[in-house]
């Protein structure tokens, strides 16, 4: 087979590391100016997108998941058994129900998967690529071998690169190697020594730039990268989350109860010498009837509906099941800049070391900046540096030439440069956080401290500038940052958002405690919170955290609301300790220094404008950095979980009651109380009526605090309301046998109608703790589908399909009696609801907090979690 020109212009990364940069460019058919755009497009068409794996929706895989169900296998066995013994009608009914169940589950999950895929597509990642000799932002999926890519602090390396230029570049390669120490990079020729990933002259896809910057040429993309080869072996299977684990444990409990009851019913019926096949089919039908087999579909519909609702509110859910986690947040840690403030840094003024106005600190600060200038316009760099470049004095520094740079990093909290003027004079300049820079100065005037105190109390952000004269220094390292002279200060402002105060208050009403985690000065944070009317509790700084043991810090967490001047590792430590106290923790951040905390939180939340590594580590992405939007997302998560629990509570209690009634009736009737096909039809109509539960309205009090899986509460609910349903079932039996002298067919018909009506209409009682309809209205879709399914069930005995299902026309007197019994049952259920919830009046029954969940930082790596379920929290 002939190879394309693009395929011929490829090279293995190990081979590229052994070659000079110019030779690599030649092999790849490119140049330092980058590829021509038409050539890049041709290579993309031939080699495919730079994607590790496709997240496309495969209908066959969705269909297989519907078939992979023990409940459906149970139905299939029942159908085959019926067909084998000549019960064709029963077999057709069961197969019809089987097909409808599979079809309904397939349609709902496929739609949900398509919705999630569409939402995922709205979150994109860009890389700075040189094409046609110009820098341009390109989606990482469009990169091809030969592209020239620029790397900066916080970037996720978008492909496997051979480095051409580096400036103190280090990369965190833990996602590939597990090593916590960043790897130093070089542009020189290197050969692998210990392994395929030991290539200092190469940067690997999925790793993170921790320090410095560089330029590299794309050598491999997509599945051909080192990361792609690892990720490809992971397969398409999504890892199980805490929410899914809770569902599985709940389903396991039901299966155990069902198995015991079904076996008992079979033994009892066989003991009464009823036909063996009939007893088997009846036991199977009871087993199917007991289990809410549409629970996965209901959950999928709820989560996909919620994801679409959240998307309309600018909240993108990267994984559906994280919606439930979002609703469970108890404590939210958030950064300050851009969240509480507008995030638009503006330069205010420059002052000398004594606090007097002076233009020199601004000139020196501009010399020591990370801004990239194109045609005299700043196109990138630190926001503080960009703000300085908007000053009219920026033109004064063009006579200086930069000789060396030590880039900013989050540990040192400063950057340094060596510059040379037109007169040959060289300067070493350092600019950064005042505490960091002052520690390097020989001395500082006493006025400097007083000036800083005044500015911090006014909420200003401050940068200190220091330096010293140099004669021959041409390179720079951290060891050179010493014996400096303080040259002055630069002040900046970031105005608070006008809607932050109301958003914080809404989160408080939702039961979410907001705590500030910032790299800024603690006084700035306190001033801002005071200005916004946010209650300020305790304040801890990074240096204070460093001196505290975990036990002492854990005790201080409940009294601390602001954490200032903290490092990435300290953010992670705070979150882990908060989680160890049983709280569900959310973290909102957007920088590379937030990635570890996003990884360690129960719910990592980032924004679309965040650094790539932050978005990759997050579960939720906000299209706008707004606490008000986040509050809407939390409320939506709780609404979804509340509606899911409505189906769980209704399904377990109603099904248990009806199947218990069927089991009891089989003890004294000479025939089965309901045919297996009728039980399955009853269950199908009931489940179809509840597919609109995800659209239901939720009472405000159910949104006020998090709610979790509580198996003990569900069991109590089932054992309390199930017998109430059974009381009316047995009352119906008495009316049928003693008032209307019903035979087998009329008995089946009458109980089918009564059973379907009671277990379906009770949703209006169970869906709220308020008085239904008067103080809590159901959604129109739920109201319509419930009434329609009850009407269909009531009409079946009068329809041409009656013979097919084994029904007969009901006497009008019996129909009226059933209406009266259904109405009184609903009244008793409402009275029972008031009695059941009376001990917990004013308190929402909650499950205990989840334990720790292990996560990986990158979106393509699996994240495993588990849930601990126990009794109801007091």
C-alpha positions, -999 to 999 in steps of 0.1 A, spaced: 0 0 0 13 34 -9 20 58 19 9 95 17 33 124 17 22 133 52 28 98 65 63 98 49 70 130 68 68 114 103 95 105 127 95 85 160 100 107 190 130 87 202 147 93 168 138 130 169 155 134 203 188 121 187 187 147 159 195 183 158 165 206 157 172 216 121 173 179 110 140 172 127 124 202 109 137 189 76 124 154 82 89 168 91 89 191 61 85 223 81 105 254 92 107 277 123 80 298 106 56 269 107 35 250 81 16 268 54 -21 266 63 -31 245 32 -4 220 40 -16 217 76 -51 211 64 -39 184 40 -20 166 68 -50 168 91 -72 151 65 -47 124 59 -36 117 95 -68 125 113 -75 147 143 -51 151 172 -75 132 196 -66 103 218 -99 87 214 -133 95 200 -161 104 224 -186 98 197 -218 80 205 -221 45 192 -257 32 190 -245 -5 191 -227 1 224 -258 19 239 -280 -10 228 -257 -36 243 -259 -18 276 -297 -21 275 -294 -59 270 -269 -63 297 -295 -64 325 -305 -93 348 -341 -80 348 -343 -82 310 -328 -117 311 -355 -126 336 -382 -114 312 -366 -133 283 -365 -165 302 -402 -161 311 -411 -155 275 -392 -185 262 -407 -207 289 -442 -195 280 -436 -201 243 -422 -236 249 -453 -247 267 -477 -232 242 -487 -201 261 -482 -179 230 -503 -150 242 -483 -147 274 -451 -151 254 -461 -123 230 -471 -100 258 -438 -105 276 -418 -101 244 -437 -69 236 -429 -56 271 -393 -67 267 -390 -48 234 -406 -17 248 -384 -17 278 -352 -21 257 -365 5 232 -373 30 258 -340 26 276 -321 28 243 -339 60 231 -334 78 265 -297 68 269 -289 75 233 -304 110 235 -286 116 268 -253 105 253 -258 127 223 -266 156 246 -235 151 267 -214 148 235 -228 181 223 -221 197 257 -185 184 258 -180 199 223 -186 234 238 -155 230 260 -125 234 237 -87 238 242 -65 260 221 -27 260 214 -6 289 202 7 276 168 28 293 142 15 289 106 24 310 76 49 327 98 23 341 123 11 330 157 -25 319 159 -47 300 183 -57 266 170 -78 239 185 -55 212 197 -74 186 177 -63 203 145 -25 200 152 -5 180 128 32 168 127 53 198 116 33 224 135 54 248 156 38 252 191 46 277 219 44 265 255 38 287 286 32 281 323 -1 263 328 -4 248 293 -12 212 288 12 200 262 -11 193 232 10 167 213 44 150 215 69 177 207 106 179 199 117 211 217 134 238 196 139 265 222 135 264 260 137 290 288 139 274 322 112 250 310 100 222 333 71 198 328 50 179 353 50 144 338 32 126 366 3 117 344 27 94 325 55 85 349 39 90 383 69 111 394 60 141 414 92 161 406 89 181 374 112 172 346 137 198 334 138 203 296 164 212 271 166 218 233 199 199 230 203 164 215 194 137 240 192 99 238 170 78 259 187 61 288 163 47 314 132 44 292 111 57 263 99 87 284 134 98 295 137 124 268 146 158 281 145 174 247 109 163 242 76 173 258 48 148 260 11 151 253 -10 155 285 19 167 306 18 202 322 42 231 319 51 240 355 78 267 349 93 286 320 84 285 284 95 271 251 90 263 215 86 229 200 77 211 168 49 185 167 63 151 160 34 128 169 -4 134 174 -34 115 187 -31 78 193 5 78 181 16 99 212 29 83 243 -2 94 262 -24 82 234 -9 47 235 -16 45 272 -51 60 270 -61 37 241 -56 7 264 -81 21 289 -110 14 265 -142 33 263 -157 22 297 -165 51 320 -154 45 356 -181 41 383 -188 71 403 -202 75 438 -237 82 425 -236 51 402 -222 31 431 -252 42 452 -276 31 425 -259 -3 422 -260 -9 460 -297 1 460 -304 -22 431 -285 -50 449 -307 -46 479 -338 -49 458 -325 -80 440 -319 -97 473 -354 -89 487 -369 -99 453 -351 -132 452 -362 -142 487 -399 -133 480 -400 -149 446 -385 -182 458 -409 -182 488 -439 -176 465 -429 -204 442 -425 -228 471 -459 -218 485 -477 -222 452 -459 -255 445 -469 -267 479 -506 -260 471 -501 -283 441 -507 -256 416 -493 -262 381 -455 -261 382 -451 -239 351 -478 -215 363 -460 -212 396 -427 -205 380 -441 -178 357 -460 -162 386 -428 -162 407 -409 -146 378 -436 -120 373 -435 -112 410 -397 -108 408 -400 -84 378 -429 -66 394 -410 -59 426 -381 -42 409 -382 -7 395 -366 -18 362 -368 17 347 -347 32 374 -316 35 352 -338 51 325 -353 75 350 -319 84 363 -305 89 328 -335 111 318 -331 131 350 -294 137 345 -296 144 308 -326 168 313 -306 185 341 -275 188 319 -295 205 292 -311 229 318 -277 236 332 -263 243 297 -289 270 293 -276 285 325 -240 284 312 -230 254 333 -213 226 312 -213 191 327 -184 171 315 -198 139 331 -235 134 337 -231 118 371 -212 148 385 -245 167 386 -255 148 417 -221 156 433 -227 193 424 -259 193 444 -242 177 474 -217 205 480 -216 216 517 -184 237 516 -173 257 485 -137 269 483 -133 296 457 -106 320 446 -111 357 448 -100 372 415 -126 370 388 -151 353 411 -157 379 438 -142 406 417 -146 416 380 -113 400 372 -102 431 352 -69 443 367 -62 480 362 -29 497 370 -34 524 396 -1 541 405 36 537 411 54 546 443 90 547 454 103 527 484 90 553 509 55 554 494 59 586 474 46 588 438 74 580 413 75 568 377 107 548 380 91 516 396 67 514 366 96 517 341 116 489 359 84 468 363 79 470 325 114 458 319 108 428 342 75 415 327 62 385 309 43 403 282 47 393 246 46 424 223 35 421 187 34 454 167 36 473 199 5 456 214 6 432 244 -8 399 232 -1 377 262 14 375 297 5 380 333 -27 402 337 -7 426 360 20 430 334 -6 436 307 -22 463 328 11 480 332 17 480 295 -14 501 290 4 529 307 16 558 285 51 553 300 56 519 283 75 533 254 104 544 276 119 509 279 124 501 243 161 511 245 168 481 268 177 446 256 167 416 277 197 392 282 182 365 305 149 357 323 140 336 353 102 331 348 76 335 375 65 304 394 40 298 421 65 288 447 89 318 444 60 342 436 84 364 416 102 367 383 137 382 375 154 394 344 188 407 333 186 437 309 212 459 292 207 495 282 220 513 252 249 526 273 260 490 282 247 492 317 232 459 330 205 455 357 192 425 375 155 433 382 131 412 404 94 418 406 67 400 426 48 396 458 60 422 484 68 395 510 88 375 485 107 405 471 114 423 505 130 391 518 157 394 491 165 431 498 194 442 520 171 466 538 139 485 533 129 519 547 104 518 576 80 539 555 77 509 531 60 487 557 35 515 567 28 521 530 20 484 524 -3 483 554 -23 513 541 -26 499 506 -36 464 517 -63 479 540 -77 497 510 -79 465 490 -51 472 466 -30 446 449 7 454 452 38 444 433 72 452 447 102 459 424 138 455 434 172 453 416 209 458 416 235 469 391 254 441 373 285 443 351 289 409 334 259 388 344 245 372 312 223 344 327 203 341 359 192 315 385 174 317 418 207 319 436 213 354 419 181 368 435 199 383 465 214 415 479 187 436 461 177 472 467 140 480 469 131 503 441 94 508 448 58 495 445 31 492 418 -5 492 429 -35 477 410 -72 475 416 -98 448 408 -133 460 415 -158 437 432 -187 424 412 -220 441 422 -239 407 423 -214 388 444 -231 397 477 -265 384 466 -249 352 452 -231 345 484 -264 350 503 -281 325 479 -254 299 485 -259 304 522 -296 298 519 -287 266 500 -267 255 530 -234 260 513 -205 276 533 -183 297 511 -146 300 520 -120 321 502 -87 306 491 -64 331 475 -28 338 467 -33 374 474 -27 393 507 -50 385 535 -58 421 541 -70 426 505 -93 396 509 -107 408 542 -113 443 528 -131 428 498 -153 406 519 -161 435 542 -169 457 512 -193 430 498 -209 424 532 -196 388 534 -191 377 571 -154 373 578 -144 345 602 -109 335 609 -80 342 586 -50 319 580 -20 326 558 3 302 540 31 307 565 8 300 594 -5 269 576 30 256 571 36 257 609 4 239 618 0 201 623 -30 185 606 -49 180 638 -46 217 647 -55 228 612 -85 205 612 -98 222 643 -92 256 628 -111 249 596 -146 254 611 -136 289 623 -116 300 592 -132 316 562 -102 331 544 -70 314 534 -44 338 520 -10 335 504 -14 298 500 5 275 476 -11 248 454 0 221 479 -16 240 508 -48 243 489 -48 206 484 -41 200 521 -70 223 532 -94 205 510 -83 170 520 -87 179 557 -121 195 551 -133 163 534 -119 142 562 -144 159 585 -173 145 565 -181 176 543 -187 174 506 -163 199 492 -164 219 460 -135 239 446 -138 267 420 -105 276 404 -91 285 370 -53 285 372 -26 259 369 -20 264 406 -56 253 412 -53 219 394 -43 199 424 -71 213 445 -96 207 416 -84 171 416 -87 166 453 -122 182 458 -154 162 456 -165 185 428 -139 204 408 -154 234 391 -136 255 365 -144 281 338 -141 281 301 -114 307 302 -93 287 326 -59 271 320 -62 239 301 -50 218 331 -77 234 353 -104 225 328 -91 190 324 -91 184 361 -126 198 366 -159 180 366 -180 211 359 -171 240 336 -188 273 339 -190 294 308 -191 325 331 -171 329 363 -201 338 385 -211 324 418 -248 331 410 -245 307 381 -229 281 403 -257 285 428 -282 277 401 -262 246 392 -262 234 428 -300 239 430 -304 220 398 -283 191 411 -305 189 441 -337 191 420 -325 162 399 -316 140 429 -350 149 446 -369 137 415 -349 106 413 -357 98 449 -394 103 441 -393 74 417 -373 53 441 -396 58 471 -428 54 450 -415 24 431 -402 5 461 -433 11 483 -460 6 457 -443 -24 440 -436 -40 474 -472 -35 485 -487 -49 453 -464 -79 451 -470 -86 488 -507 -85 481 -503 -109 452 -482 -133 474 -508 -132 502 -537 -137 478 -521 -168 463 -523 -185 497 -562 -185 499 -573 -182 462 -578 -213 441 -562 -194 411 -534 -169 407 -545 -134 418 -531 -120 385 -516 -136 355 -479 -132 349 -485 -112 317 -510 -90 335 -484 -82 363 -459 -73 336 -484 -51 317 -493 -34 350 -457 -27 357 -451 -14 322 -480 11 323 -469 22 358 -433 27 347 -443 46 315 -464 70 336 -433 78 357 -409 86 329 -419 122 332 -409 124 369 -376 142 359 -398 172 347 -416 175 380 -415 206 402 -395 204 434 -406 221 467 -383 248 478 -375 232 512 -360 202 493 -334 225 477 -323 240 510 -297 214 519 -279 185 503 -296 151 502 -278 117 498 -286 81 493 -300 67 525 -309 30 523 -322 28 558 -347 56 551 -358 40 518 -363 7 537 -384 23 563 -405 41 537 -411 9 518 -422 -10 549 -445 18 560 -463 27 528 -462 -8 512 -487 -23 538 -510 7 533 -513 -3 497 -518 -39 506 -547 -30 530 -566 -17 500 -556 -45 478 -571 -70 503 -602 -48 506 -605 -50 469 -602 -88 471 -630 -89 496 -653 -67 474 -646 -88 444 -652 -122 461 -679 -114 486 -699 -86 469 -695 -93 432 -688 -131 435 -660 -127 410 -645 -156 391 -609 -158 380 -612 -135 349 -633 -108 367 -610 -110 397 -580 -104 375 -597 -75 357 -609 -58 388 -576 -60 408 -556 -50 377 -575 -17 374 -574 -10 412 -538 -20 416 -526 2 387 -547 32 398 -535 31 434 -498 26 427 -497 52 399 -518 80 415 -500 78 448 -471 97 431 -491 129 437 -489 121 475 -453 109 476 -438 136 454 -442 163 481 -444 166 519 -469 194 514 -507 191 507 -507 179 471 -522 202 444 -531 229 470 -496 237 482 -475 218 456 -483 215 420 -469 186 398 -455 194 364 -480 191 335 -461 163 318 -462 142 350 -499 150 355 -508 141 319 -488 108 317 -501 96 351 -537 102 343 -534 88 307 -518 56 319 -545 51 346 -572 58 320 -556 32 296 -555 6 324 -591 13 333 -602 11 296 -585 -22 288 -612 -45 303 -638 -26 281 -616 -26 249 -612 -51 221 -578 -61 236 -595 -75 267 -595 -111 255 -558 -108 245 -548 -99 280 -573 -121 298 -597 -94 310 -635 -90 310 -658 -60 312 -663 -47 347 -698 -43 362 -705 -6 367 -711 -11 404 -676 -26 407 -661 3 387 -677 28 411 -665 8 441 -629 8 427 -631 46 423 -643 50 459 -615 27 472 -588 45 452 -600 79 466 -600 67 502 -566 50 497 -551 83 486 -566 100 516 -551 73 539 -517 76 522 -518 114 528 -526 108 565 -499 82 567 -474 106 551 -481 132 578 -475 105 604 -444 91 588 -426 125 586 -438 138 620 -406 127 639 -384 145 614 -406 176 610 -383 205 600 -355 181 591 -347 165 558 -336 129 562 -300 127 550 -276 100 543 -241 103 558 -213 120 540 -194 102 514 -159 91 520 -129 100 499 -129 94 462 -97 88 443 -93 108 411 -68 113 384 -60 148 372 -64 144 334 -98 140 317 -88 109 298 -76 90 329 -101 69 349 -113 83 382 -125 57 407 -148 65 435 -168 47 462 -197 56 485 -203 46 521 -240 41 529 -254 37 564 -283 47 584 -300 81 584 -281 110 598 -298 122 630 
